[in-house]
């Protein structure tokens, strides 16, 4: 992903992040985007990637990459998945740890779907400290941004979602309906309603999310490395608030 004109690549250290000479070069550093299903984390991650030229690190992508390359971890994970078992935290941690040693993360990165438990968050903190010692420089710590949207709004976003199987355009029967009910405006083909876009499935996903994520939010909030933004606004407004929050955190010395 290219870097927007006017930005420069810089070393990801606290000194460079707060240097007057680099006042116009903002380094977001490591960022964790949190938010319930349907808040728009993926959209915001893509916009931040474009703005800062930093990668998005998804545990799903890392897992698929390790399996495709036939790494030791990938083969072990593939075997567990074939048996219908969950990939254990330590295996996921090791994959993430290896990904964070690649040079494209030096400017910063966006974590997607990880850490999703308190244990993973605590392991990541420890791992980042070890990377810092190995680098011999003070690097920026991970900061967490929680995108908050009222649960009833999320329910309508998800249960109202309809997708064109051909062009993949997404509609919403409540907020962005097609001109003709159930038909794509562009392809004229029937729209699909995903089987997991139901109120029952949403309720279960929210229960799981809240039980796992509440301790993660508390972990970063307690350390002053957390901000919450209102996600029930225009996409560009949410992006602006996220970027302003990142600047506030870094300017505060986080």
VOGU-3710 file (C-alpha; in Angstrom, 3 decimals, decimal comma):
1> xxxxxxxxxx> 0,000/0,000/0,000  1,465/3,337/-1,007  2,061/6,249/1,329  -0,027/9,370/0,766  1,913/12,240/-0,817  3,642/14,442/1,748  4,330/11,640/4,213  7,756/10,116/4,732  8,887/6,812/6,121  10,428/7,250/9,569
11> xxxxxxxxxx> 11,782/5,066/12,327  9,078/4,007/14,748  10,465/5,369/18,023  9,088/7,674/20,687  11,852/10,170/19,956  10,978/10,455/16,267  7,243/10,520/16,956  7,580/13,628/19,125  10,421/15,357/17,266  9,589/18,930/16,102
21> xxxxxxxxxx> 11,478/18,225/12,878  8,936/15,513/12,130  5,879/17,455/13,274  4,227/16,962/9,880  5,039/13,242/9,807  2,663/11,486/12,170  3,561/7,932/13,079  0,480/6,018/14,262  2,544/3,146/15,608  0,899/-0,160/16,553
31> xxxxxxxxxx> -2,897/0,193/16,642  -5,569/-2,247/17,791  -9,056/-1,619/16,412  -11,783/-2,974/18,650  -15,498/-3,067/18,025  -18,506/-5,357/17,966  -19,582/-7,195/14,793  -20,836/-4,682/12,234  -19,208/-1,493/13,567  -17,049/-1,068/10,464
41> xxxxxxxxxx> -13,586/-2,088/11,706  -12,618/-3,441/8,305  -13,571/-0,230/6,520  -11,660/1,909/9,002  -8,615/-0,351/8,842  -8,492/0,031/5,053  -8,648/3,833/5,325  -5,893/3,959/7,954  -3,742/1,708/5,784  -4,164/4,119/2,876
51> xxxxxxxxxx> -3,466/7,187/5,010  -0,311/5,941/6,698  1,048/3,218/4,445  0,962/0,628/7,216  -0,162/-3,012/7,009  -3,266/-4,562/8,502  -2,404/-7,691/10,446  -5,235/-10,189/10,620  -4,901/-13,468/12,488  -7,063/-15,094/9,817
61> xxxxxxxxxx> -4,679/-13,939/7,083  -1,637/-15,040/9,090  -3,154/-18,475/9,679  -3,995/-18,960/5,989  -0,515/-17,779/4,976  1,210/-20,230/7,315  -0,946/-23,075/6,061  -0,315/-22,136/2,424  3,468/-21,952/2,989  3,482/-25,223/4,896
71> xxxxxxxxxx> 5,256/-23,810/7,939  5,562/-25,918/11,077  2,938/-23,786/12,807  0,709/-23,834/9,726  0,795/-27,611/9,445  0,041/-27,998/13,150  -2,880/-25,569/12,904  -4,199/-27,298/9,785  -4,205/-30,611/11,599  -6,164/-29,193/14,522
81> xxxxxxxxxx> -8,676/-27,493/12,255  -9,195/-30,719/10,314  -10,193/-32,328/13,611  -12,621/-29,515/14,330  -10,482/-28,101/17,118  -9,682/-24,460/17,846  -6,153/-23,224/17,271  -4,746/-22,625/20,798  -3,693/-19,157/21,948  0,020/-19,984/22,091
91> xxxxxxxxxx> 0,051/-21,125/18,476  -1,738/-17,949/17,379  0,644/-15,897/19,533  3,665/-17,488/17,868  2,302/-16,746/14,394  1,635/-13,124/15,302  5,071/-12,846/16,882  6,734/-14,037/13,672  4,650/-11,582/11,616  5,743/-8,661/13,807
101> xxxxxxxxxx> 9,383/-9,369/12,992  8,855/-8,489/9,326  10,208/-5,078/8,207  6,924/-3,656/6,895  5,704/-3,104/10,483  8,469/-0,634/11,370  6,226/2,361/10,689  3,247/0,865/12,473  0,458/-1,613/11,864  -3,217/-2,268/12,518
111> xxxxxxxxxx> -4,175/-5,384/14,431  -7,465/-6,958/13,365  -8,992/-9,722/15,453  -6,035/-9,942/17,818  -5,632/-9,781/20,739  -9,186/-10,924/21,383  -8,614/-12,239/24,927  -6,858/-10,878/27,999  -4,303/-13,678/27,821  -3,391/-12,725/24,264
121> xxxxxxxxxx> -3,135/-9,047/25,226  -0,787/-9,830/28,115  1,352/-12,069/25,898  1,541/-9,361/23,223  2,675/-6,743/25,757  5,462/-9,042/26,881  6,458/-9,862/23,310  6,631/-6,195/22,300  8,935/-5,512/25,252  11,225/-8,309/24,071
131> xxxxxxxxxx> 11,255/-6,847/20,551  12,085/-3,445/22,027  15,068/-4,868/23,910  16,271/-6,679/20,806  16,042/-3,464/18,757  17,869/-1,430/21,396  15,393/1,444/21,020  12,220/2,574/22,744  9,379/1,776/20,368  5,824/3,057/20,527
141> xxxxxxxxxx> 3,474/0,861/22,575  0,270/-0,606/21,213  -2,795/1,631/21,621  -6,408/0,484/21,363  -9,315/2,295/19,701  -12,809/0,976/20,368  -15,443/1,831/17,739  -18,752/2,016/19,581  -22,193/1,704/17,980  -25,496/1,125/19,788
151> xxxxxxxxxx> -26,437/-2,548/19,745  -29,850/-1,904/18,178  -28,187/-0,007/15,334  -25,782/-2,912/14,815  -28,697/-5,349/14,781  -30,330/-3,417/11,927  -27,020/-3,168/10,071  -26,500/-6,910/10,173  -30,016/-8,321/9,833  -30,820/-5,815/7,090
161> xxxxxxxxxx> -27,704/-6,616/5,057  -28,195/-7,983/1,549  -25,395/-8,818/-0,903  -25,289/-9,207/-4,671  -23,678/-12,549/-5,501  -22,296/-11,204/-8,780  -20,862/-7,717/-8,078  -20,688/-8,115/-4,261  -22,393/-4,736/-3,754  -23,861/-4,486/-0,243
171> xxxxxxxxxx> -27,317/-3,087/0,491  -29,323/-2,665/3,676  -33,105/-2,959/3,639  -33,333/-0,318/6,389  -30,722/2,281/5,458  -29,625/1,569/1,878  -32,285/-0,486/0,072  -32,130/-1,424/-3,621  -34,476/0,355/-6,035  -36,391/-2,874/-6,481
181> xxxxxxxxxx> -36,867/-5,040/-3,421  -34,506/-8,018/-3,437  -32,846/-7,108/-6,757  -29,376/-5,627/-7,367  -29,481/-2,176/-8,974  -26,473/-2,990/-11,160  -26,764/-6,670/-12,086  -30,515/-7,213/-11,875  -29,778/-10,396/-9,969  -31,394/-11,595/-6,720
191> xxxxxxxxxx> -29,778/-10,340/-3,504  -28,589/-12,817/-0,917  -29,205/-12,800/2,815  -26,356/-14,541/4,616  -27,445/-17,358/6,892  -25,561/-15,870/9,860  -27,082/-12,392/9,411  -29,949/-13,207/11,766  -30,980/-11,782/15,122  -30,258/-15,089/16,878
201> xxxxxxxxxx> -26,762/-15,345/15,414  -26,088/-11,676/16,162  -27,128/-12,107/19,802  -24,751/-15,043/20,232  -21,895/-13,176/18,552  -22,469/-10,184/20,818  -22,402/-12,368/23,929  -19,110/-13,908/22,855  -17,652/-10,541/21,887  -18,618/-8,844/25,146
211> xxxxxxxxxx> -17,338/-11,661/27,349  -13,980/-11,822/25,561  -13,399/-8,157/24,790  -14,470/-6,458/28,031  -11,268/-7,588/29,825  -9,144/-6,481/26,825  -10,708/-3,009/26,903  -10,147/-2,798/30,652  -6,519/-3,889/30,180  -5,652/-1,057/27,780
221> xxxxxxxxxx> -7,873/1,509/29,504  -6,176/0,887/32,842  -2,810/1,627/31,229  -4,006/4,818/29,544  -3,626/3,312/26,078  -7,290/3,384/25,083  -9,812/5,658/23,385  -13,422/5,137/22,353  -15,020/6,722/19,295  -18,622/6,971/18,104
231> xxxxxxxxxx> -18,999/4,739/15,055  -22,571/5,730/14,261  -21,568/8,541/11,900  -20,355/9,008/8,349  -17,334/6,851/7,532  -15,063/9,864/6,991  -16,069/11,388/10,342  -15,257/8,170/12,164  -11,863/8,012/10,452  -11,125/11,603/11,435
241> xxxxxxxxxx> -11,988/10,921/15,066  -9,834/7,791/15,133  -6,863/9,673/13,713  -7,384/12,549/16,160  -7,494/10,035/19,026  -4,246/8,436/17,858  -2,547/11,833/17,767  -3,803/12,662/21,269  -2,468/9,396/22,635  0,940/9,806/21,015
251> xxxx> 1,210/13,474/21,987  0,466/12,466/25,563  3,581/10,337/25,423  1,867/6,992/24,982
//
